[in-house]
């Protein structure tokens, strides 16, 4: 008989679960004993992730919800369907996201900025508020995948960084409001994560890039990012900043912001 895992009895909803961090979150949650609902736009990829989960834990309860979080009705529908299938929601992981690369003064299609806001920020608002009655009833947990670019300006990522700034501000405020309800809010703020999905970032013309525009070094693995977030969410910790470089950059930004700007510019432009 297997020992109970840290998430035994937990009913979890994970958005953006068709690849990368979301896929790893799904696998680690079922390995920890959770019943999960996973959502994304790509049904075939969700089915692949569900099969991987069931291969890791035979008989794992994995429910697929195909939806586009950039549409408010579909986003709120994810919560309704997840609650129906799981019976409750104890953990909400806001992971769905969309990236972009391009200088602000070279953007040809400004709808990219609207896409950044709808996917990375507004979807978090819609889904989280729809899930709040369930999370209050279970005194549950909210987890969010932010970005270091939501704390520190990063060249070529103005739309993405702005949306992650908004997401962070929303969840930071919500954390305080939910304190008496017993609902915790945890965020991870990674730098570059090797998710394999960077080619699906939007370019200045509003189209998918198809490949990374920059050569970047080895970043945090999607599996490690998922583990860090789940460990922190289980302990109801506030924030996770992976790696000493992120912590140093945040400290330097307080005492020498110009230096951080120069370092960030070199880090991006030096890898073209």
C-alpha positions, 0 to 999 in steps of 0.5 A, a space after each residue: 500500500 502506497 504512502 499518502 502524498 503531500 497532496 492526497 485528497 486535494 482537488 487541483 485545477 491547473 491552467 496552461 497544462 498542455 506543456 512546460 511548467 503546467 505539464 510538470 505541475 500536473 504530473 507532480 500533483 498526481 504523484 503527490 496524491 491529488 485529483 486534477 483538472 487540467 486546462 489549455 487550448 490544445 486537446 491533443 496535448 492535454 490528452 498526452 499530458 493526461 496519459 503521462 499522469 496516468 502512466 506515472 500513477 495508474 488510475 490517477 483522476 485527470 480531467 481535461 478541459 479544453 478552453 481559451 483563457 483569453 476569452 472571459 466566458 471560457 475562462 470562467 467556464 473552466 472553473 465551473 467544469 472543474 468544480 463539477 468534475 472534481 466536486 470541489 477546488 482546493 488548489 488553483 494554479 494560474 499557469 497559463 501564459 503567452 510570451 512576446 519578444 520585440 522592441 516597443 518602438 518596433 512593434 507593428 501589431 499593437 494587439 500583441 499588448 492586448 493579448 499579453 494582458 488577456 492571457 497573462 493578467 485578465 485570465 488570472 482575474 477571471 479564473 481566480 474570482 470565479 474560483 474564490 467561493 470554492 477556495 474559501 469553502 475549502 480554505 484552499 490555496 492559490 498559486 501563480 506562475 509569475 516572472 522576474 520580468 514582472 519585478 524587473 524591466 526586461 528589454 524586448 518583453 515590455 508587453 509580457 513584463 507589464 502583464 506579469 507586473 499586473 498579475 503580481 499586483 493583483 495576487 499580492 492585493 488578493 493575498 491580504 484580502 483573503 487572509 481572514 478567509 484562510 486562503 493562501 496566495 503563493 507566487 514564483 518569479 523565475 527568470 528564463 525557464 526551459 519550457 520548450 515553448 519559447 518558439 510560441 512567443 509572439 513577435 513584433 508583427 503579432 505572429 508566432 516566432 517559430 524559434 527563439 530570437 535570442 541564444 539563451 543559456 541553460 535556465 531553470 528546468 520546468 520540472 524544478 520550477 514546478 517543484 519549487 512552486 508546489 513546495 511553497 504553495 503546500 507550505 503556504 509561503 508567499 513568494 519564490 525567487 529561484 536562484 541567487 541571481 534573481 535575489 541579487 537583482 531584486 536587492 540591487 534594484 533597491 540600491 542601484 537601479 541603473 546598474 540593474 538596467 545595464 546588467 539586464 540590457 547586457 544579458 539580453 542584447 549580449 545573447 543575440 
